[in-house]
Amino acid sequence: MAKRIGGTIYFSVNGIRYQAKGSFTYNLGRPMREGVVGVDEVHGYTEKPQVPKIEGSITDGLDLDLESFLAVTDATVTLELANGKTVTLFDAWNASSGDVSTEEGEIEAKFEGIRATES
């Protein structure tokens, strides 16, 4: 049986769905581990936190208030994936640069938060 693993996605901020465009990426914010190597052997590893995030691009439209979108803080952000999973980012803020491409009406959407889950 063939299973869909990619394709149509849905992106929402505080329950408001935006027109997702292109490829989105996400990071659940799990600790990043890096090996520590001595001159004699591997000694172990260090562990540092990562900021959970969801990022991609959305399409600009007449109903989108860019100032309000860029000012979002304390938000719940969801990314519904084609494979049936949902990634949820909690206590999130808009970390976008604010860049807009006029060629295709594309807006960077980058949200970082305190915690993320995948269900």
PyMOL CGO cylinders between C-alpha atoms (Angstrom):
from pymol import cmd
from pymol.cgo import CYLINDER

trace = [
    CYLINDER, 0.00, 0.00, 0.00, 1.42, 3.38, -1.01, 0.3, 1, 1, 1, 1, 1, 1,
    CYLINDER, 1.42, 3.38, -1.01, 1.52, 6.04, 1.69, 0.3, 1, 1, 1, 1, 1, 1,
    CYLINDER, 1.52, 6.04, 1.69, 1.65, 9.78, 1.17, 0.3, 1, 1, 1, 1, 1, 1,
    CYLINDER, 1.65, 9.78, 1.17, 4.76, 11.24, 2.81, 0.3, 1, 1, 1, 1, 1, 1,
    CYLINDER, 4.76, 11.24, 2.81, 4.84, 14.77, 1.38, 0.3, 1, 1, 1, 1, 1, 1,
    CYLINDER, 4.84, 14.77, 1.38, 2.78, 17.34, -0.42, 0.3, 1, 1, 1, 1, 1, 1,
    CYLINDER, 2.78, 17.34, -0.42, -0.09, 19.47, 0.81, 0.3, 1, 1, 1, 1, 1, 1,
    CYLINDER, -0.09, 19.47, 0.81, 0.46, 21.15, 4.18, 0.3, 1, 1, 1, 1, 1, 1,
    CYLINDER, 0.46, 21.15, 4.18, -1.47, 23.63, 6.32, 0.3, 1, 1, 1, 1, 1, 1,
    CYLINDER, -1.47, 23.63, 6.32, 0.13, 26.41, 8.38, 0.3, 1, 1, 1, 1, 1, 1,
    CYLINDER, 0.13, 26.41, 8.38, -1.75, 28.27, 11.12, 0.3, 1, 1, 1, 1, 1, 1,
    CYLINDER, -1.75, 28.27, 11.12, -0.93, 30.88, 13.75, 0.3, 1, 1, 1, 1, 1, 1,
    CYLINDER, -0.93, 30.88, 13.75, -3.39, 31.18, 16.64, 0.3, 1, 1, 1, 1, 1, 1,
    CYLINDER, -3.39, 31.18, 16.64, -5.98, 29.36, 14.56, 0.3, 1, 1, 1, 1, 1, 1,
    CYLINDER, -5.98, 29.36, 14.56, -5.62, 31.65, 11.51, 0.3, 1, 1, 1, 1, 1, 1,
    CYLINDER, -5.62, 31.65, 11.51, -4.64, 29.64, 8.45, 0.3, 1, 1, 1, 1, 1, 1,
    CYLINDER, -4.64, 29.64, 8.45, -2.14, 31.22, 6.08, 0.3, 1, 1, 1, 1, 1, 1,
    CYLINDER, -2.14, 31.22, 6.08, -1.41, 30.23, 2.48, 0.3, 1, 1, 1, 1, 1, 1,
    CYLINDER, -1.41, 30.23, 2.48, 1.63, 27.96, 2.82, 0.3, 1, 1, 1, 1, 1, 1,
    CYLINDER, 1.63, 27.96, 2.82, 4.04, 28.16, -0.08, 0.3, 1, 1, 1, 1, 1, 1,
    CYLINDER, 4.04, 28.16, -0.08, 7.03, 26.01, -0.83, 0.3, 1, 1, 1, 1, 1, 1,
    CYLINDER, 7.03, 26.01, -0.83, 8.91, 23.88, 1.59, 0.3, 1, 1, 1, 1, 1, 1,
    CYLINDER, 8.91, 23.88, 1.59, 8.52, 24.27, 5.36, 0.3, 1, 1, 1, 1, 1, 1,
    CYLINDER, 8.52, 24.27, 5.36, 10.98, 22.97, 7.92, 0.3, 1, 1, 1, 1, 1, 1,
    CYLINDER, 10.98, 22.97, 7.92, 10.63, 22.40, 11.63, 0.3, 1, 1, 1, 1, 1, 1,
    CYLINDER, 10.63, 22.40, 11.63, 12.78, 21.55, 14.63, 0.3, 1, 1, 1, 1, 1, 1,
    CYLINDER, 12.78, 21.55, 14.63, 11.29, 20.16, 17.84, 0.3, 1, 1, 1, 1, 1, 1,
    CYLINDER, 11.29, 20.16, 17.84, 14.06, 21.77, 19.88, 0.3, 1, 1, 1, 1, 1, 1,
    CYLINDER, 14.06, 21.77, 19.88, 15.57, 18.63, 21.29, 0.3, 1, 1, 1, 1, 1, 1,
    CYLINDER, 15.57, 18.63, 21.29, 19.08, 18.96, 22.73, 0.3, 1, 1, 1, 1, 1, 1,
    CYLINDER, 19.08, 18.96, 22.73, 21.97, 19.14, 20.28, 0.3, 1, 1, 1, 1, 1, 1,
    CYLINDER, 21.97, 19.14, 20.28, 24.78, 16.79, 21.20, 0.3, 1, 1, 1, 1, 1, 1,
    CYLINDER, 24.78, 16.79, 21.20, 28.37, 17.15, 20.04, 0.3, 1, 1, 1, 1, 1, 1,
    CYLINDER, 28.37, 17.15, 20.04, 31.22, 14.77, 20.69, 0.3, 1, 1, 1, 1, 1, 1,
    CYLINDER, 31.22, 14.77, 20.69, 34.22, 15.77, 22.76, 0.3, 1, 1, 1, 1, 1, 1,
    CYLINDER, 34.22, 15.77, 22.76, 37.44, 14.23, 21.50, 0.3, 1, 1, 1, 1, 1, 1,
    CYLINDER, 37.44, 14.23, 21.50, 40.73, 14.21, 23.32, 0.3, 1, 1, 1, 1, 1, 1,
    CYLINDER, 40.73, 14.21, 23.32, 44.11, 13.27, 21.90, 0.3, 1, 1, 1, 1, 1, 1,
    CYLINDER, 44.11, 13.27, 21.90, 43.66, 9.79, 23.35, 0.3, 1, 1, 1, 1, 1, 1,
    CYLINDER, 43.66, 9.79, 23.35, 39.99, 8.89, 22.75, 0.3, 1, 1, 1, 1, 1, 1,
    CYLINDER, 39.99, 8.89, 22.75, 36.42, 10.12, 22.66, 0.3, 1, 1, 1, 1, 1, 1,
    CYLINDER, 36.42, 10.12, 22.66, 35.69, 11.54, 26.11, 0.3, 1, 1, 1, 1, 1, 1,
    CYLINDER, 35.69, 11.54, 26.11, 31.92, 11.93, 25.77, 0.3, 1, 1, 1, 1, 1, 1,
    CYLINDER, 31.92, 11.93, 25.77, 29.67, 14.70, 24.55, 0.3, 1, 1, 1, 1, 1, 1,
    CYLINDER, 29.67, 14.70, 24.55, 28.30, 18.13, 25.35, 0.3, 1, 1, 1, 1, 1, 1,
    CYLINDER, 28.30, 18.13, 25.35, 24.64, 18.97, 25.18, 0.3, 1, 1, 1, 1, 1, 1,
    CYLINDER, 24.64, 18.97, 25.18, 23.09, 22.34, 24.37, 0.3, 1, 1, 1, 1, 1, 1,
    CYLINDER, 23.09, 22.34, 24.37, 19.43, 23.30, 23.98, 0.3, 1, 1, 1, 1, 1, 1,
    CYLINDER, 19.43, 23.30, 23.98, 18.01, 24.25, 20.60, 0.3, 1, 1, 1, 1, 1, 1,
    CYLINDER, 18.01, 24.25, 20.60, 15.17, 26.68, 19.96, 0.3, 1, 1, 1, 1, 1, 1,
    CYLINDER, 15.17, 26.68, 19.96, 12.09, 24.89, 18.58, 0.3, 1, 1, 1, 1, 1, 1,
    CYLINDER, 12.09, 24.89, 18.58, 10.98, 26.42, 15.28, 0.3, 1, 1, 1, 1, 1, 1,
    CYLINDER, 10.98, 26.42, 15.28, 8.71, 26.21, 12.26, 0.3, 1, 1, 1, 1, 1, 1,
    CYLINDER, 8.71, 26.21, 12.26, 9.71, 28.09, 9.13, 0.3, 1, 1, 1, 1, 1, 1,
    CYLINDER, 9.71, 28.09, 9.13, 8.84, 28.42, 5.48, 0.3, 1, 1, 1, 1, 1, 1,
    CYLINDER, 8.84, 28.42, 5.48, 7.13, 30.96, 3.30, 0.3, 1, 1, 1, 1, 1, 1,
    CYLINDER, 7.13, 30.96, 3.30, 3.55, 32.11, 2.82, 0.3, 1, 1, 1, 1, 1, 1,
    CYLINDER, 3.55, 32.11, 2.82, 1.77, 33.99, 0.06, 0.3, 1, 1, 1, 1, 1, 1,
    CYLINDER, 1.77, 33.99, 0.06, 0.95, 37.66, 0.61, 0.3, 1, 1, 1, 1, 1, 1,
    CYLINDER, 0.95, 37.66, 0.61, -2.66, 38.63, 0.01, 0.3, 1, 1, 1, 1, 1, 1,
    CYLINDER, -2.66, 38.63, 0.01, -4.92, 41.64, 0.43, 0.3, 1, 1, 1, 1, 1, 1,
    CYLINDER, -4.92, 41.64, 0.43, -6.28, 40.23, 3.69, 0.3, 1, 1, 1, 1, 1, 1,
    CYLINDER, -6.28, 40.23, 3.69, -2.84, 39.73, 5.27, 0.3, 1, 1, 1, 1, 1, 1,
    CYLINDER, -2.84, 39.73, 5.27, -1.75, 42.51, 7.64, 0.3, 1, 1, 1, 1, 1, 1,
    CYLINDER, -1.75, 42.51, 7.64, 2.05, 42.25, 7.49, 0.3, 1, 1, 1, 1, 1, 1,
    CYLINDER, 2.05, 42.25, 7.49, 2.63, 44.49, 10.53, 0.3, 1, 1, 1, 1, 1, 1,
    CYLINDER, 2.63, 44.49, 10.53, 0.34, 42.33, 12.68, 0.3, 1, 1, 1, 1, 1, 1,
    CYLINDER, 0.34, 42.33, 12.68, 1.86, 39.11, 11.33, 0.3, 1, 1, 1, 1, 1, 1,
    CYLINDER, 1.86, 39.11, 11.33, 5.40, 40.26, 12.17, 0.3, 1, 1, 1, 1, 1, 1,
    CYLINDER, 5.40, 40.26, 12.17, 4.34, 41.44, 15.65, 0.3, 1, 1, 1, 1, 1, 1,
    CYLINDER, 4.34, 41.44, 15.65, 2.95, 38.06, 16.77, 0.3, 1, 1, 1, 1, 1, 1,
    CYLINDER, 2.95, 38.06, 16.77, 4.14, 36.83, 20.17, 0.3, 1, 1, 1, 1, 1, 1,
    CYLINDER, 4.14, 36.83, 20.17, 2.83, 34.26, 22.67, 0.3, 1, 1, 1, 1, 1, 1,
    CYLINDER, 2.83, 34.26, 22.67, 1.29, 32.24, 19.83, 0.3, 1, 1, 1, 1, 1, 1,
    CYLINDER, 1.29, 32.24, 19.83, 0.41, 28.65, 19.08, 0.3, 1, 1, 1, 1, 1, 1,
    CYLINDER, 0.41, 28.65, 19.08, 1.68, 27.72, 15.62, 0.3, 1, 1, 1, 1, 1, 1,
    CYLINDER, 1.68, 27.72, 15.62, 0.65, 24.51, 13.84, 0.3, 1, 1, 1, 1, 1, 1,
    CYLINDER, 0.65, 24.51, 13.84, 1.98, 22.79, 10.77, 0.3, 1, 1, 1, 1, 1, 1,
    CYLINDER, 1.98, 22.79, 10.77, -0.25, 19.98, 9.47, 0.3, 1, 1, 1, 1, 1, 1,
    CYLINDER, -0.25, 19.98, 9.47, 1.82, 17.65, 7.30, 0.3, 1, 1, 1, 1, 1, 1,
    CYLINDER, 1.82, 17.65, 7.30, 0.76, 15.54, 4.32, 0.3, 1, 1, 1, 1, 1, 1,
    CYLINDER, 0.76, 15.54, 4.32, 1.71, 12.35, 6.18, 0.3, 1, 1, 1, 1, 1, 1,
    CYLINDER, 1.71, 12.35, 6.18, -0.91, 13.01, 8.86, 0.3, 1, 1, 1, 1, 1, 1,
    CYLINDER, -0.91, 13.01, 8.86, 1.40, 14.42, 11.53, 0.3, 1, 1, 1, 1, 1, 1,
    CYLINDER, 1.40, 14.42, 11.53, 0.85, 17.78, 13.19, 0.3, 1, 1, 1, 1, 1, 1,
    CYLINDER, 0.85, 17.78, 13.19, 3.71, 19.84, 14.59, 0.3, 1, 1, 1, 1, 1, 1,
    CYLINDER, 3.71, 19.84, 14.59, 2.66, 22.36, 17.24, 0.3, 1, 1, 1, 1, 1, 1,
    CYLINDER, 2.66, 22.36, 17.24, 4.85, 25.18, 18.53, 0.3, 1, 1, 1, 1, 1, 1,
    CYLINDER, 4.85, 25.18, 18.53, 3.85, 26.75, 21.86, 0.3, 1, 1, 1, 1, 1, 1,
    CYLINDER, 3.85, 26.75, 21.86, 4.56, 30.21, 23.33, 0.3, 1, 1, 1, 1, 1, 1,
    CYLINDER, 4.56, 30.21, 23.33, 5.91, 31.20, 19.93, 0.3, 1, 1, 1, 1, 1, 1,
    CYLINDER, 5.91, 31.20, 19.93, 7.04, 34.51, 18.48, 0.3, 1, 1, 1, 1, 1, 1,
    CYLINDER, 7.04, 34.51, 18.48, 7.57, 35.67, 14.92, 0.3, 1, 1, 1, 1, 1, 1,
    CYLINDER, 7.57, 35.67, 14.92, 11.32, 35.59, 14.26, 0.3, 1, 1, 1, 1, 1, 1,
    CYLINDER, 11.32, 35.59, 14.26, 11.07, 36.54, 10.58, 0.3, 1, 1, 1, 1, 1, 1,
    CYLINDER, 11.07, 36.54, 10.58, 13.26, 39.21, 9.07, 0.3, 1, 1, 1, 1, 1, 1,
    CYLINDER, 13.26, 39.21, 9.07, 10.21, 40.83, 7.47, 0.3, 1, 1, 1, 1, 1, 1,
    CYLINDER, 10.21, 40.83, 7.47, 11.46, 40.29, 3.92, 0.3, 1, 1, 1, 1, 1, 1,
    CYLINDER, 11.46, 40.29, 3.92, 8.79, 40.13, 1.22, 0.3, 1, 1, 1, 1, 1, 1,
    CYLINDER, 8.79, 40.13, 1.22, 9.45, 39.05, -2.36, 0.3, 1, 1, 1, 1, 1, 1,
    CYLINDER, 9.45, 39.05, -2.36, 7.29, 40.97, -4.82, 0.3, 1, 1, 1, 1, 1, 1,
    CYLINDER, 7.29, 40.97, -4.82, 7.89, 38.57, -7.70, 0.3, 1, 1, 1, 1, 1, 1,
    CYLINDER, 7.89, 38.57, -7.70, 5.51, 35.98, -6.30, 0.3, 1, 1, 1, 1, 1, 1,
    CYLINDER, 5.51, 35.98, -6.30, 4.15, 37.81, -3.23, 0.3, 1, 1, 1, 1, 1, 1,
    CYLINDER, 4.15, 37.81, -3.23, 6.16, 35.63, -0.88, 0.3, 1, 1, 1, 1, 1, 1,
    CYLINDER, 6.16, 35.63, -0.88, 6.66, 36.37, 2.82, 0.3, 1, 1, 1, 1, 1, 1,
    CYLINDER, 6.66, 36.37, 2.82, 9.16, 34.62, 5.08, 0.3, 1, 1, 1, 1, 1, 1,
    CYLINDER, 9.16, 34.62, 5.08, 7.42, 32.91, 8.00, 0.3, 1, 1, 1, 1, 1, 1,
    CYLINDER, 7.42, 32.91, 8.00, 9.75, 31.94, 10.83, 0.3, 1, 1, 1, 1, 1, 1,
    CYLINDER, 9.75, 31.94, 10.83, 8.42, 31.20, 14.29, 0.3, 1, 1, 1, 1, 1, 1,
    CYLINDER, 8.42, 31.20, 14.29, 10.44, 30.19, 17.31, 0.3, 1, 1, 1, 1, 1, 1,
    CYLINDER, 10.44, 30.19, 17.31, 8.97, 29.06, 20.61, 0.3, 1, 1, 1, 1, 1, 1,
    CYLINDER, 8.97, 29.06, 20.61, 9.48, 27.57, 24.03, 0.3, 1, 1, 1, 1, 1, 1,
    CYLINDER, 9.48, 27.57, 24.03, 8.23, 24.04, 23.29, 0.3, 1, 1, 1, 1, 1, 1,
    CYLINDER, 8.23, 24.04, 23.29, 7.18, 21.93, 20.29, 0.3, 1, 1, 1, 1, 1, 1,
    CYLINDER, 7.18, 21.93, 20.29, 5.36, 18.63, 19.90, 0.3, 1, 1, 1, 1, 1, 1,
    CYLINDER, 5.36, 18.63, 19.90, 4.74, 16.23, 17.05, 0.3, 1, 1, 1, 1, 1, 1,
    CYLINDER, 4.74, 16.23, 17.05, 1.57, 14.18, 17.01, 0.3, 1, 1, 1, 1, 1, 1,
]
cmd.load_cgo(trace, "trace")
